[in-house]
Amino acid sequence: MILPVLLTAVMLAGALAAAVFREPVSAVIALGLVSLIAAVLFYLLQAPDVAMAEAAIGTGLTTAIFLIAIRRTEGGG
């Protein structure tokens, strides 16, 4: 029972860090961490299909798209 609480605390810290970071790349990495922890929490709640979708789309694809967009814009870090 302690693991979900600990993961939720780390998830909230990552979300707060993403809001506080000034560099876009750092914020995107923090959001990727939040998404990865959400996938783990979904798995612990016996929703492996939702966990796989969150891991693939939320963590992988969205983070990659954000990083590509930041790289292609001027002043992206």
Helices and strands as residue ranges (DSSP letters): H 2-20, H 24-44, H 48-53, I 54-61, H 62-72
